Amino acid sequence: MVMTGSEDIINAELPDVRVGIGAGKDRASVERDAARFPGNVIVYDDPEALVNDLADGTIDAALRGNMSSSVVLPLLKKALGLEELERVVIMEPAGGRMFCMAPVGIDEGWTEEQKLDIVRKSMPLLKALGLGNRIAVMSGGREDDMGRNDQVDRTIRDARSMIPKLRSEGYDAYDAQILLEDAVKEADFIIAPDGISGNIIFRALHFIAGAKALGAPVINTDKVFVDTSRAKTDYVDSIALAMKLTEKIV
């Protein structure tokens, strides 16, 4: 399936699968959007039931909806036997093109090897979305900022080391430095310097600049789980995304 944006996902032919979505305090918005997919979407009030049904195959995919992440995500890790969750957020700026970005969890992507691993595990997701493998590896400054700050230096060294490794594996990786404004126009996948900066980029683009955030699929499991923000009020694109991701990509 080839897609260019969120509307393509929503309007695509969707598989006949069972999807669970979590309802927190704002149950009305979750129920409203679930009703757009009659017979396919189940609304859950119990987070443990949601993740257990995903783990045992009762449902084909799950979304956090507007349940608390501090409640759902630990239960998900336990149910799936994971030590950590690795997520990639799918974004679409107003009037712009869809792209993926990671790391976005504050405890994710703190080493070069972790970021390389995220890239490798994310390729099936990018392929499912019809995206290419143009990877912008960001750092905390420009090349000539080297030496100004130890933490910035670390991210610049990471980028310098990652790019030839990714290219040797067939990825179209390049050094985006700190130039996010160019990366969102050029890249299919943006690798933030670390989880904190990735989370801040996500929040700035989504909550301030109004970019769409379709959700953040977990990439280190074969189960389809799409993490969503509690502040999100329209889950139609996220539900459609979860349904599409149940299809096997070859």
C-alpha positions in Angstrom: 0.0 0.0 0.0 1.3 3.4 -1.0 0.3 6.4 1.1 1.3 10.1 1.2 -0.7 11.4 4.2 -3.2 10.8 6.9 -6.2 11.1 4.6 -4.8 8.3 2.4 -4.8 6.1 5.5 -8.3 7.0 6.6 -9.7 6.5 3.1 -7.8 3.4 2.3 -9.6 0.0 2.1 -9.3 -1.3 5.7 -9.0 -4.9 6.7 -11.8 -6.6 8.7 -10.0 -6.8 12.0 -10.7 -6.2 15.7 -9.2 -3.1 17.3 -9.4 -2.1 21.0 -9.1 1.5 22.1 -8.7 2.7 25.7 -11.2 5.2 27.2 -10.1 7.5 30.0 -12.0 10.5 31.4 -13.1 11.7 27.9 -15.0 8.5 26.9 -17.3 10.4 24.6 -14.7 11.3 22.0 -13.4 7.7 22.0 -16.9 6.3 21.5 -17.7 8.8 18.8 -14.6 7.8 16.7 -15.0 4.1 17.4 -18.5 4.4 15.9 -16.9 5.3 12.6 -15.8 1.7 12.3 -18.9 -0.3 13.2 -18.2 -3.9 14.2 -14.4 -3.4 14.2 -13.6 -1.2 17.3 -14.1 -2.1 20.9 -13.9 0.5 23.6 -12.1 -0.6 26.8 -12.4 1.0 30.2 -10.1 -1.5 31.9 -6.4 -1.0 30.8 -5.4 -4.5 31.9 -8.2 -6.0 29.8 -7.0 -4.0 26.8 -3.4 -5.2 26.9 -4.2 -8.7 27.8 -6.7 -9.1 24.9 -4.0 -7.8 22.6 -1.4 -10.2 24.0 -3.6 -13.3 23.7 -5.0 -12.4 20.2 -8.6 -11.6 21.3 -8.0 -8.3 19.4 -5.7 -7.7 16.4 -4.5 -4.3 17.4 -4.8 -1.8 20.3 -4.6 1.9 20.9 -4.0 3.7 24.2 -6.7 6.2 23.4 -6.9 8.7 26.3 -6.0 6.3 29.1 -3.0 7.3 31.3 0.3 6.3 29.8 1.7 5.7 33.3 -1.0 3.0 33.8 -1.2 1.4 30.3 2.4 1.2 29.2 3.7 -0.7 32.2 0.9 -3.2 31.8 1.7 -3.5 28.1 5.3 -4.2 28.8 4.3 -6.9 31.3 1.7 -8.5 29.1 4.1 -8.6 26.1 7.2 -9.6 28.1 9.1 -6.5 27.1 11.8 -4.7 29.2 11.2 -1.5 27.3 8.9 0.0 24.7 10.4 1.6 21.6 8.0 3.9 19.8 8.0 5.9 16.5 5.6 8.8 16.1 4.0 9.5 12.8 3.5 13.2 12.1 2.1 15.4 9.4 2.6 19.2 9.6 -0.1 21.5 8.4 0.3 21.7 4.6 3.4 19.4 4.8 4.3 15.8 4.2 4.0 12.9 6.5 7.2 11.6 8.3 8.2 9.4 11.2 10.3 10.5 14.1 12.1 8.8 17.0 13.1 8.6 19.8 10.1 10.3 21.5 10.1 8.7 24.9 12.2 10.5 27.4 14.0 7.2 28.4 14.6 6.1 24.8 17.5 6.6 22.3 20.2 7.7 24.6 23.0 5.8 22.9 24.2 5.5 19.3 23.4 1.8 19.3 19.9 2.4 20.6 19.2 4.9 17.8 20.6 2.5 15.2 18.4 -0.3 16.5 15.4 2.0 16.3 16.1 2.7 12.6 16.4 -1.0 11.8 13.2 -1.9 13.6 11.3 0.9 12.0 11.8 0.0 8.4 8.7 -2.2 8.2 6.6 0.7 9.5 8.0 3.1 7.0 7.3 0.6 4.2 3.8 0.1 5.4 3.2 3.9 5.2 4.6 4.1 1.7 7.6 6.2 2.9 11.2 5.9 1.7 14.4 5.5 3.7 15.7 9.1 3.7 16.9 9.4 7.3 17.8 12.7 8.9 20.2 12.1 11.8 19.9 15.2 14.0 22.3 16.4 16.7 22.3 19.2 19.3 24.1 21.7 17.2 25.9 22.5 13.9 29.2 20.9 13.0 31.1 24.1 14.0 29.5 24.0 17.4 31.8 21.1 18.3 33.6 21.9 21.6 31.1 24.3 23.1 29.3 21.7 25.2 29.9 18.1 26.2 26.3 17.0 25.7 26.1 18.7 22.3 29.5 17.1 21.3 28.1 13.7 22.2 25.2 14.1 19.8 27.4 15.4 17.0 29.8 12.4 17.5 26.8 10.0 17.4 25.6 11.5 14.1 29.1 11.3 12.6 29.4 7.7 13.6 25.8 6.6 12.7 25.6 8.0 9.1 28.3 5.8 7.5 26.9 2.7 9.3 23.4 3.4 8.1 24.6 4.1 4.5 26.5 0.8 4.5 23.3 -1.0 5.3 21.5 0.7 2.4 19.8 3.6 4.1 19.8 7.1 2.6 21.1 8.7 5.8 22.4 12.2 6.1 23.6 14.7 8.7 20.7 17.0 9.5 22.6 18.7 12.3 20.1 20.8 14.3 18.2 22.0 11.2 14.7 20.5 12.0 13.1 23.1 9.7 14.8 21.4 6.7 14.5 17.8 8.0 10.7 17.9 8.1 10.7 18.8 4.4 13.3 16.3 3.2 13.3 13.2 5.4 11.0 10.2 5.7 12.5 9.4 9.2 13.9 12.0 11.6 16.2 10.7 14.3 16.3 13.1 17.3 19.5 13.5 19.3 17.8 11.7 22.3 14.5 11.0 23.9 14.1 14.3 25.6 14.7 16.4 22.6 12.5 14.1 20.5 9.7 14.5 23.0 10.0 18.3 22.9 10.1 18.3 19.1 6.9 16.2 19.1 5.2 18.5 21.6 6.2 21.7 19.8 5.1 20.4 16.4 1.8 18.9 17.6 0.6 21.1 20.5 1.9 24.4 19.3 2.4 24.3 15.6 -0.7 22.1 15.0 0.9 19.2 13.2 -1.2 16.0 13.1 0.1 13.2 15.3 -1.4 9.9 14.0 0.1 8.0 16.9 3.3 6.2 17.9 3.4 2.5 17.1 5.5 0.3 19.3 8.2 -1.2 17.0 9.9 -3.9 19.2 7.0 -6.3 19.2 5.0 -8.1 16.5 1.8 -7.0 18.2 0.2 -3.8 16.8 0.0 -1.2 19.6 -0.4 2.5 18.8 0.4 4.9 21.6 -1.7 8.1 21.5 -1.7 11.3 23.5 -4.4 11.9 26.1 -4.7 15.4 24.6 -5.8 14.0 21.3 -9.5 14.6 20.5 -9.9 12.8 17.2 -8.8 9.2 17.0 -10.1 8.3 13.5 -6.7 8.5 11.9 -5.1 6.5 14.7 -7.7 3.8 14.5 -7.3 3.5 10.7 -3.5 3.4 11.2 -3.8 0.6 13.7 -6.1 -1.4 11.3 -3.7 -0.9 8.4 -0.7 -2.0 10.4 -2.3 -5.4 11.0 -1.6 -6.2 7.3 1.5 -8.2 6.6 4.1 -6.2 4.7 6.3 -8.2 2.4 
